[in-house]
Amino acid sequence: QTQLVESGGGLVQPGGSLRLSCAVSGLTYAIGWFRQAPGKEREGVSCISASDGSTYYADSVKGRFTISRDNAKNTVYLQMNSLKPEETAVYYCAADGGPPLCVAPERWGQGTQVTVSY
């Protein structure tokens, strides 16, 4: 079974950057990042295919977030730039059972808190 371990969350000021990491063991169609803010539903942020590297980004993060993978390290990264306070949430790495990307998460990591605030 796929196992996922996130790291890299923390406190950052508005406009700042963070990089999240997800260490993956096991096979999966794709890996994705999802987030859940207090009082809101979990949403797909970005996903990347394990086979061809194709990607998906939510409209709200296009141009600011970049998903990438290091196959040698079995790790997927989410580089987040120009962060906004409303993006404060718990960010989860997930095994994506797609296609399409970011629609059918199957297994979840434990989550990492991202707080965007002064």
HELIX and SHEET records of a PDB file:
HELIX    1   1 ASP A   59  VAL A   61  5                                   3    
HELIX    2   2 PRO A   85  GLU A   87  5                                   3    
SHEET    1   A 4 GLN A   3  SER A   7  0                                        
SHEET    2   A 4 LEU A  18  SER A  25 -1                                        
SHEET    3   A 4 THR A  75  MET A  80 -1                                        
SHEET    4   A 4 PHE A  65  ASP A  70 -1                                        
SHEET    1   B 6 GLY A  10  VAL A  12  0                                        
SHEET    2   B 6 THR A 112  VAL A 116  1                                        
SHEET    3   B 6 ALA A  89  ASP A  96 -1                                        
SHEET    4   B 6 ALA A  30  GLN A  36 -1                                        
SHEET    5   B 6 GLU A  43  SER A  49 -1                                        
SHEET    6   B 6 THR A  55  TYR A  57 -1                                        
SHEET    1   C 4 GLY A  10  VAL A  12  0                                        
SHEET    2   C 4 THR A 112  VAL A 116  1                                        
SHEET    3   C 4 ALA A  89  ASP A  96 -1                                        
SHEET    4   C 4 PRO A 105  TRP A 108 -1                                        
END                                                                             
